[in-house]
Amino acid sequence: MKLLSIIILFTSLFTYAQRGGERVYAFLDFPVSARQAALGGSVLTLTDDVNQPLWNPASISKEIDNMMSINYVNFLLEINYVSVAYAYTFNDHLGTFHTGLTYLNYGTFIATEETGLETGTFKAYDMVFSLGYGYQIPFSDFYIGANAKVINSVLENHSSMGIATDFGILYHNEFRPYRFAAVLRNAGIQLTSYDGTKESKLPLQIQVGGSYQLEHVPIRLYGTLDNLQQWQLAYDNPSDSTADFEGNVINESPTFLNNLMRHVVVGAEIFPDRGFSLRTGFNFQRANELSLNEVRTFAGFTFGFGLKVKRFKLNYAFTKYHPVADSHTFNLGINLN
């Protein structure tokens, strides 16, 4: 079961990143925030969530000053990961800094020789530490920010180190119902490789997104265009092929609209500024990649809720990544002011 779980994990992560097997450190594209996960996994415009700078560093501002968040994700089978985020504003001149740590544990595995003889056990994990800074452009409603990240990945006695950076820009005016953002994530290199052969590509991600607060209804809508660095996300799926009366196989190629929609992630939040809120989202790419013929898997759908009590925020998200396993994300936010 341990071997099955790690195979499922890598398959899901690579599929979710839309670049299966072509990038190292694919876990960097996985949402660790319960609020983020419940809204589809790619929201860019949250301004009151201390986890958001892990995805868009332009959201680092005084609004999340002295806030801390602890996240736990029960991913698939025995695979779990945790993350911690914190922001602090030194003063109006120096601005706000943000730090985050994510640790993904794949569990303990049985080591064997080629003949199947057991030789012991080994562990595997991924970890990333980030330090970010945000700045409001003077006399404007535009915010910019950047993250610097150090990455460590270990598999048995093999390890790898890398560095990456994120850049973001955010438009936010508290008197207007809309926000817009653009982000470049995971631009970096692998410093040391697992076996002496360096992998040149990290899971680079270019995204643009926005949100809109409805005027007379307590609902905020979110939308993101994902994976803009790579237009072609769809591919010919052999399971979609058909055969004519003569036995000739006919491959059905994805349409332009099908490929376009794979870049889209949408979400909605009911009562976003109240003590209790409900959230849901849909990721079109995930729905296409993880769907099964003649089986309803609900892949792509997400939902969750948030509860705020004084200085504490509790968030939960349910996500479907595989027909045989559900993913649950829990988040505890603390306002230390």
C-alpha positions in Angstrom: 0.0 0.0 0.0 2.9 2.4 0.6 4.2 1.9 -2.9 0.7 2.3 -4.3 0.2 5.6 -2.3 3.4 7.2 -3.5 2.6 6.2 -7.1 -0.8 7.8 -6.8 0.7 10.9 -5.2 3.2 11.5 -8.0 0.6 10.8 -10.6 -1.8 13.3 -9.0 0.8 16.0 -8.5 2.2 15.7 -11.9 -1.3 15.7 -13.5 -2.3 18.7 -11.4 0.8 20.6 -12.5 -0.1 19.7 -16.1 3.5 18.7 -16.9 3.6 15.1 -15.8 7.2 13.8 -15.4 8.7 16.9 -17.1 9.4 19.0 -14.0 11.2 18.5 -10.7 9.7 19.5 -7.4 6.1 19.2 -8.7 4.8 19.5 -5.1 5.3 23.3 -5.4 2.2 23.5 -7.4 0.0 22.0 -4.7 -2.3 24.3 -2.6 -1.6 24.1 1.2 -4.4 26.5 2.3 -7.8 25.1 3.1 -9.5 28.3 1.8 -7.4 28.2 -1.4 -8.2 24.5 -1.9 -11.9 24.9 -1.4 -12.1 27.7 -4.0 -10.5 25.5 -6.7 -6.8 25.7 -5.8 -5.6 28.7 -7.8 -7.1 31.9 -6.2 -4.8 34.9 -6.5 -6.7 37.8 -4.8 -7.2 36.9 -1.2 -6.0 39.9 0.9 -6.9 38.8 4.4 -5.4 35.3 4.4 -1.8 34.9 5.6 -1.5 31.7 3.5 -2.1 33.6 0.2 1.5 35.0 -0.1 2.6 31.4 -0.6 0.7 31.6 -3.9 0.8 35.4 -4.6 3.5 37.4 -2.8 1.8 40.7 -3.8 -0.8 40.0 -1.1 1.8 40.7 1.6 0.5 43.8 3.4 -0.3 45.3 6.8 -3.7 43.5 6.5 -2.1 40.2 7.5 0.3 41.7 10.1 1.1 39.4 13.0 -1.1 36.6 11.7 -0.1 33.0 11.8 -1.6 29.9 10.1 -1.1 26.2 10.6 -2.3 23.9 7.8 -2.6 20.1 7.7 -3.5 18.1 4.6 -4.5 14.5 4.7 -3.7 13.9 1.1 -3.9 10.3 -0.1 -3.7 7.2 2.0 -0.8 7.7 4.4 0.6 10.7 2.7 0.3 14.0 4.7 1.8 17.4 4.7 1.8 20.4 7.0 2.6 24.1 6.4 3.1 27.1 8.6 2.8 30.8 7.5 3.5 34.0 9.3 3.6 37.7 8.5 4.9 40.7 10.4 5.0 44.5 9.7 8.1 46.1 11.1 7.0 49.7 10.4 5.4 51.8 7.7 8.8 52.5 6.2 10.3 49.0 6.1 7.0 47.3 5.3 5.7 43.7 5.8 7.6 40.4 5.5 6.2 36.9 5.2 7.7 33.5 5.9 6.4 30.0 5.2 7.4 26.4 5.6 5.9 23.4 3.9 6.8 19.8 4.7 5.4 16.9 2.7 5.9 13.4 4.2 5.5 10.3 1.9 5.8 7.9 4.8 8.1 4.9 5.4 8.9 2.4 2.7 10.4 -1.1 2.6 13.7 -1.3 0.9 14.4 -4.4 -1.1 17.1 -5.8 -3.4 16.4 -6.8 -7.0 15.5 -10.3 -5.9 12.9 -9.0 -3.4 15.0 -9.5 -0.3 14.1 -6.9 2.3 17.1 -4.8 3.5 15.3 -2.3 5.8 13.2 0.8 5.4 13.6 4.3 4.1 11.7 7.6 4.1 10.9 10.2 1.5 9.9 13.8 2.0 9.8 17.3 0.3 10.3 20.6 2.0 10.3 24.3 1.0 11.1 27.4 3.0 10.0 30.8 1.7 10.7 34.4 2.6 8.6 37.1 1.0 8.2 40.8 0.9 5.3 43.0 -0.3 5.2 46.7 -1.2 2.4 49.1 -2.1 3.3 51.3 -5.0 3.0 54.9 -3.7 -0.1 56.8 -4.5 -1.7 53.8 -6.2 -3.9 50.8 -5.5 -1.2 48.4 -6.9 0.8 46.0 -4.7 3.9 44.1 -5.8 5.7 41.3 -4.0 8.3 38.5 -4.3 9.2 35.2 -2.6 12.6 33.6 -2.3 12.4 29.8 -1.8 14.8 27.1 -0.7 13.8 23.6 -1.7 14.9 20.3 -0.2 13.8 16.8 -1.4 14.9 13.5 0.0 14.3 10.0 -1.3 16.1 7.3 0.8 19.8 8.3 0.7 19.4 10.5 -2.3 18.6 14.2 -1.9 18.3 17.3 -4.0 18.4 21.1 -3.4 16.9 23.9 -5.4 16.0 27.6 -5.3 13.1 29.4 -6.8 11.3 32.7 -6.7 7.8 34.1 -7.2 6.7 37.5 -8.4 3.2 39.0 -8.1 1.2 42.1 -8.8 -2.2 42.9 -7.3 -4.8 45.6 -7.8 -6.9 46.1 -4.7 -9.0 49.1 -3.7 -11.2 48.5 -0.6 -13.9 50.7 -2.0 -14.2 48.8 -5.3 -15.8 45.4 -5.7 -13.2 43.9 -7.9 -9.5 42.8 -7.6 -7.0 41.6 -10.2 -3.7 39.9 -10.0 -0.9 38.3 -12.1 1.7 35.9 -10.8 4.9 34.2 -12.0 5.7 31.3 -9.7 8.6 28.8 -9.3 11.1 30.4 -11.5 14.4 28.8 -10.4 17.0 26.0 -10.8 18.0 22.7 -9.2 21.3 23.2 -7.4 22.1 19.6 -6.6 20.5 16.5 -8.1 19.4 13.1 -6.8 21.9 11.1 -8.9 24.3 13.5 -10.5 22.0 14.4 -13.4 20.4 17.8 -13.0 16.8 18.4 -14.1 16.6 21.8 -15.8 12.9 22.6 -15.3 10.9 23.5 -12.2 7.1 23.7 -12.3 7.0 27.3 -13.7 3.6 28.8 -13.5 2.1 31.9 -15.0 -1.4 32.9 -13.9 -3.8 35.8 -14.0 -7.0 36.1 -12.0 -9.6 38.3 -10.4 -12.5 38.4 -8.0 -15.7 40.3 -7.8 -18.0 41.0 -4.8 -21.7 41.1 -5.8 -23.4 44.3 -4.8 -26.6 43.1 -3.2 -25.7 39.4 -2.5 -23.1 38.3 0.0 -21.2 36.3 -2.6 -17.7 36.8 -4.0 -16.8 35.2 -7.3 -13.2 34.1 -8.2 -11.7 33.2 -11.6 -8.2 32.3 -12.6 -6.5 31.6 -15.9 -3.9 28.9 -15.2 -0.8 27.6 -16.9 -0.5 30.5 -19.3 3.2 29.5 -19.9 1.9 26.5 -21.9 -1.1 26.7 -24.2 -1.5 23.1 -25.1 -2.7 21.2 -22.1 -5.1 18.7 -23.8 -3.8 15.6 -25.5 -5.2 12.6 -27.4 -6.6 10.2 -24.9 -6.7 6.5 -26.1 -9.7 5.8 -23.9 -11.7 8.4 -26.0 -11.0 6.6 -29.3 -13.7 4.7 -31.2 -13.7 2.1 -33.9 -15.7 1.9 -37.1 -17.4 -1.1 -38.5 -14.2 -2.2 -40.3 -12.2 -2.1 -37.0 -10.3 1.1 -37.8 -9.5 3.1 -34.7 -10.6 6.7 -34.8 -8.8 9.1 -32.3 -10.8 12.0 -31.1 -8.6 15.0 -30.7 -9.5 17.6 -28.1 -11.2 20.7 -29.4 -10.0 24.3 -29.1 -12.7 24.9 -26.5 -11.7 21.9 -24.5 -8.1 23.0 -24.3 -9.1 26.6 -23.5 -11.3 25.5 -20.6 -8.4 23.5 -19.1 -6.8 26.8 -18.2 -9.8 28.0 -16.2 -10.4 27.7 -12.4 -13.5 29.2 -10.8 -14.8 29.6 -7.3 -17.4 31.2 -5.1 -17.5 32.2 -1.5 -20.8 32.9 0.4 -20.6 35.3 3.3 -16.8 35.9 2.7 -16.5 38.6 5.4 -18.8 37.0 8.0 -18.1 34.7 10.9 -19.2 31.7 8.9 -18.6 31.3 5.2 -19.2 28.6 2.6 -16.9 27.9 -0.4 -16.9 25.9 -3.6 -14.8 25.7 -6.7 -14.2 23.9 -10.0 -10.9 23.1 -11.7 -11.5 22.2 -15.3 -8.1 20.7 -16.0 -8.3 18.5 -12.9 -11.8 17.4 -13.9 -10.6 16.4 -17.4 -7.3 14.7 -16.3 -8.8 12.7 -13.4 -12.1 11.7 -14.9 -12.9 8.0 -15.7 -15.1 6.7 -18.5 -18.6 5.8 -17.3 -17.7 6.5 -13.7 -18.7 9.6 -11.8 -15.7 10.7 -9.8 -16.6 14.3 -9.0 -13.0 15.2 -9.9 -12.5 18.9 -10.2 -15.2 19.9 -7.6 -14.1 21.3 -4.3 -16.0 22.7 -1.3 -15.3 23.8 2.2 -16.2 26.3 5.0 -14.7 28.9 7.3 -15.5 29.7 10.9 -14.2 32.8 12.7 -14.3 33.1 16.5 -12.6 36.1 17.9 -8.8 35.8 17.2 -9.2 32.3 15.6 -10.1 31.1 12.1 -10.9 27.5 11.3 -11.0 26.5 7.7 -11.8 23.2 6.0 -11.7 21.9 2.4 -12.7 18.7 0.7 -11.0 17.9 -2.6 -11.3 14.8 -4.8 -8.1 13.8 -6.5 -8.7 10.1 -6.9 -11.8 7.8 -7.1 -10.5 5.7 -4.1 -9.4 8.4 -1.8 -10.5 11.9 -0.6 -8.3 14.8 0.4 -9.1 16.9 3.5 -7.4 20.2 4.3 -7.6 21.7 7.8 -6.4 25.2 8.7 -6.1 27.1 12.0 -5.4 30.8 11.7 -4.5 33.0 14.7 -4.4 36.7 14.9 -1.6 37.5 17.3 -2.3 41.2 17.6 
